[in-house]
Structures are given as structure tokens and as C-alpha cells.
Amino acid sequence: RGGLLCLVVVAPGELFSDCRKMLSSGICTSTVQLPGKVALVTGANTGIGKETAKELAQRGARVYLACRDVQKGELVAREIQTVTGNEQVLVRKLDLSDTKSIRAFAEGFLTEEKHLHILINNAGVMMCPYSKTADGFEMHIGVNHLGHFLLTHLLLEKLKESAPSRIVNVSSLAHHLGRIHFHNLQGEKFYNASLAYCHSKLANILFTKELARRLKGSGVTAYSVHPGTVQSELVRHSSFMRCMWWLFSFCIKTPQQGAQTSLYCALTEGLEILNGKHFSDCHVAWVSAQARNETIARRLWDVSCDLLGLPMD
């Protein structure tokens, strides 16, 4: 009648092998080429964004690296140009924590470009100490959600004119721990850096679903993705996370591996029927109950428009 305690010991070699199998899954196998196409990747001067931009350039697209650090972006652009032989890799300043910068970027892009076929909202911040954007938004919701919400809104007509076109929003498995607290969206009543990140990643999925609903029939489709646990600069604000990343480095994806699902959603033919879906390892993935809540998605859309001074149509 006593309980039975089972201790399962996994050999390090076995664990390493299992992790390697996991990391090798989820590869974008599309052979689509992109001559004459225009792509824009936010946060493209490092990590997943850099690898995503490199692959799009490799396929012949004209690629814009939208970065806060232009100097670093220029170095990456030259590297991509050298590796791919594609000279059409351009850097433009974009600070997602400042709506003036976002509007200035969009104005410049719309003047410069006739088309936009692929928009990858990749940039993000993670586990920041409590701080606010230039417009007074809590940093995670301000950069990860509201910044990309505004950018997408400003570029939407160009995407429609260029249809078929796609929008990819980089979210995270962490959205499962997220909640949209409308009474505390800016974290002023209570704040936890880890949960603030989770809330913003949930907002990414809700935005994608509502955006996809509104875009039906326009020729523009939207997808959200979980890139996996990736070695990146995102953990720079947390010494604990940096330690965990180091301890489990053999189970963490490289930026190139982390870029695969974004590329899959941007490039795979016939994906239009899965408009609004969430992907992980290049497959449709399960999302939390809150992420499936259409009422919350619509309310978040309206609240976001209100905060950003956009029309609620």
C-alpha cells in the first residue's frame, strides 16, 4: 500500500543525444527564391534576426535590417553582403521603445520602397528591470507588443499593395505563463520582470490572431512563432538566466536553428490556409487558453490603438 518512488537516471550521453535530436528538428526546407521581393526584419543586427535576414538575402531578397544600433547593423549588413553576394542589404534606424522613431522609420521606408512582401517582427527585450519607454509604456509591453503593433499598422497598406505578403511575429513558449492584466498593463501596480516578458509574448499571439482575422481576403497573412530556447543577447538582463543558458548550453539552439520557424512561416508555399496560427519547430503548435480567447484579443487590439492614438476600426 506504500507509494512507489521511481528514480530515473539518464546518462549524460543519452541526454546529449536527445537534445541534439530535438535541436535538429524543425528545419525550413522551402526552396523558394526571392528575387524582386522586399523583406524587413526588426532586431536584425544580432541573434535570430541576423540569421533570418542572412537567409532571406541568400535567397535574393532586398533586405532591410531595422535596428536601434545602426553602427552594429552596418557591420552585420557588410557581413551578410560578403557571405551571400547580395548587395541589397540595407540598414535603417528603428527604436521600438520610441513611437517617434517608429513613425520616422515607417515614413522613410514608405518613401523609399514601392513594395513590402515579408515583415518579420523579431526584435524584443527580456527580463528588464522595471523601466518605461519614451512614451511611458512598460518596457516589455512597449517594445515587444506596442512597438511592433504600431510598426505593422503603419506598413499595412504597403503589405496589402504587395500581396501576397506575410507578417511573422516572434513570440515564445513563455506565453503560457502570460496574462493580459488590463488594469495593470504598464506594470505600475505590481511588476515581475520574468512575468512581464511572458505577458508581452502572449500579447504577440493575441495580436497575430486578431490581425489575421482582420486581414482575411486581403492577400496578407500573419503567423506567430516560438523560435525555441536560443543562445542570444535576450538574457543579458538576468544573471540567473545566463547561468542556466551556460549549464544547459548543449540543449540550446544556435541563432541559425532558432531562425528556422520564422523562415518557415515567411517562405513555405501554401501556408495561407493556416493564417493566424502559432508555430514551433516548423509545425503548428498549441497555445494557451488565454491566447485562444477572441474577446481578449479584440479588447487588446482596441486598448493598443487607444494607447498609440490609432483609429479603432
Secondary structure, DSSP 8 states (H G I E B T S, - for coil): -----------HHHHHHHHHHHHHS---------TT-EEEEETTTSHHHHHHHHHHHHTT-EEEEEES-HHHHHHHHHHHHHHH----EEEEE--TT-HHHHHHHHHHHHHH-S---EEEE-----S--S-B-TTS-BHHIIIIIIIHHHHHHHHHHHHHHT-SEEEEEE--GGGGG----GGGTTSSS---HHHHHHHHHHHHHHHHHHHHHHHTTTTEEEEEEE--SB-SGGGGG-HHHHHHHHHTGGGSB-HHHHTHHHHHHHH-TTGGGGTT-EEETTEE----TGGG-HHHHHHHHHHHHHHHT----
